[in-house]
Structure formats: C-alpha cells, structure tokens
Amino acid sequence: MAYRRQTLALDFLANVSDGDELKVVFPDEAVQRMAWVELRHSGGFGTNVVACLSFTIMRKLRIRKACTFDRHFAAAGFETAVPVI
C-alpha cells in the first residue's frame, strides 16, 4: 500500500512540476515560529513540524484543499484531494 501511494505521489509531481499549477513556498522565520507553536499545541501527537509548516502556510494563503495521503491534514481542518486507496 505504501509503495502504491509513493508511486502515485511521484506521478502527480511529475505531471504538475512542468506547469504553473504548482507553487513552492519557502517559510520565513515568522512562519517557522508559528509552526512550532502549532506543534506544541498539538502535543506532538501524530504530527510533525513539517506538517505544521504546511498547515501554517496553507492557512496564511487561504488554501483549503491539500493533495496528500496524510490524515493529519484532515484532522487539522483541511479537505484532502486524494482518494482513499
């Protein structure tokens, strides 16, 4: 199952990386601090600082839907755009 998900993720990245659909956002110091605060509030249960960085950036940019297999995005209030396999 994990191998299938990884293959789907790599296929997706190959399809969008050549176009304008994907925007890479690098966190600044303020975003990093906010992510650490979010991680502390979560108690560290099941999530990590990278996911919290994503949550923080997505909230800042008002992004509601994530293309992810990570159930923590749904738990954080985001809609996931990847079907369950």
C-alpha positions as CSV (number, residue, x, y, z in Angstrom):
1,M,0.0,0.0,0.0
2,A,2.8,2.5,0.9
3,Y,4.6,1.8,-2.3
4,R,1.5,2.5,-4.3
5,R,0.9,5.8,-2.5
6,Q,4.5,6.8,-3.1
7,T,4.2,5.9,-6.8
8,L,1.0,8.0,-7.1
9,A,2.7,10.9,-5.4
10,L,5.7,10.8,-7.7
11,D,3.4,10.6,-10.8
12,F,1.5,13.6,-9.6
13,L,4.6,15.6,-9.0
14,A,5.9,14.7,-12.5
15,N,2.7,15.9,-14.0
16,V,2.5,19.2,-12.3
17,S,6.1,20.2,-11.9
18,D,6.4,21.4,-15.5
19,G,3.4,23.7,-15.4
20,D,2.2,26.7,-13.5
21,E,-0.2,24.7,-11.2
22,L,2.4,24.2,-8.5
23,K,3.9,27.0,-6.4
24,V,6.7,26.3,-4.0
25,V,6.5,28.5,-0.9
26,F,9.5,28.7,1.5
27,P,8.8,29.5,5.1
28,D,10.2,32.7,6.6
29,E,11.1,33.0,10.3
30,A,7.7,34.1,11.4
31,V,6.0,31.1,9.7
32,Q,8.5,28.8,11.3
33,R,7.7,30.2,14.7
34,M,4.0,29.8,14.1
35,A,4.6,26.2,13.0
36,W,6.5,25.4,16.2
37,V,3.6,26.9,18.2
38,E,1.1,24.8,16.4
39,L,3.2,21.7,17.0
40,R,3.4,22.5,20.7
41,H,-0.4,22.9,20.8
42,S,-0.9,19.6,19.1
43,G,1.1,18.0,21.8
44,G,3.2,16.4,19.1
45,F,0.7,13.7,18.8
46,G,0.9,12.1,15.4
47,T,2.1,15.1,13.5
48,N,5.5,16.8,12.9
49,V,7.0,20.2,12.3
50,V,6.9,19.7,8.5
51,A,3.2,19.1,8.5
52,C,2.7,22.1,10.9
53,L,4.7,24.3,8.5
54,S,2.4,23.2,5.7
55,F,-0.7,23.9,7.8
56,T,0.6,27.4,8.7
57,I,1.5,28.3,5.1
58,M,-1.8,26.9,3.8
59,R,-3.8,28.9,6.4
60,K,-1.8,32.1,5.6
61,L,-2.5,31.6,1.8
62,R,-6.1,30.6,2.5
63,I,-5.6,27.2,0.9
64,R,-8.3,24.7,2.0
65,K,-7.6,21.6,-0.1
66,A,-4.4,19.5,0.2
67,C,-3.2,16.9,-2.2
68,T,-2.0,14.5,0.4
69,F,-2.2,11.0,1.8
70,D,-1.6,12.4,5.3
71,R,-4.7,12.1,7.5
72,H,-3.3,14.8,9.8
73,F,-4.3,17.4,7.2
74,A,-8.0,16.4,7.5
75,A,-7.6,16.4,11.3
76,A,-6.2,20.0,11.1
77,G,-9.4,21.0,9.2
78,F,-8.2,20.7,5.5
79,E,-10.0,19.0,2.7
80,T,-7.9,16.3,1.1
81,A,-7.9,16.0,-2.6
82,V,-6.5,12.4,-2.8
83,P,-8.9,9.5,-3.0
84,V,-8.6,6.8,-0.4
85,I,-6.7,3.8,-1.7
